[in-house]
């Protein structure tokens, strides 16, 4: 009996991870999904991937990187900064914030939801694919 409970628990945990890696806009429409370090649009086409600190588009070109709390584009210019749950532009104005699985713009309006994504995946999606 214990073995069956363990197997069911593992299956539930794995199934929830597989089904919950989705990104939605503010109206609940699916924008895409994340499968490990690969990013997909709502149609299932790969739009990017991350490898270490580097972010690549669907063609494999590096489009940016995240270094600590700083976000850079492919030219090396800072395009953003992360301060706890707040997201800032390269000019220092607040662009949004993350509150659990919800994403808000700079004015506090709900613009998206990320089910089951790690914080860094949400930040990557926000800066490079939204």
Secondary structure, 3 states (H helix, E strand, C coil): CHHHHHHHHHHHHHHHHHHHCEEEECCCCEEEEEECCEEEECCCCEEEEEECCEEEECCCCEEEEEECCEEEECCCCEEEEEECCEEEECCCCEEEEEECCEEEECCCCEEEEEECCCHHHHHHHHHHHC
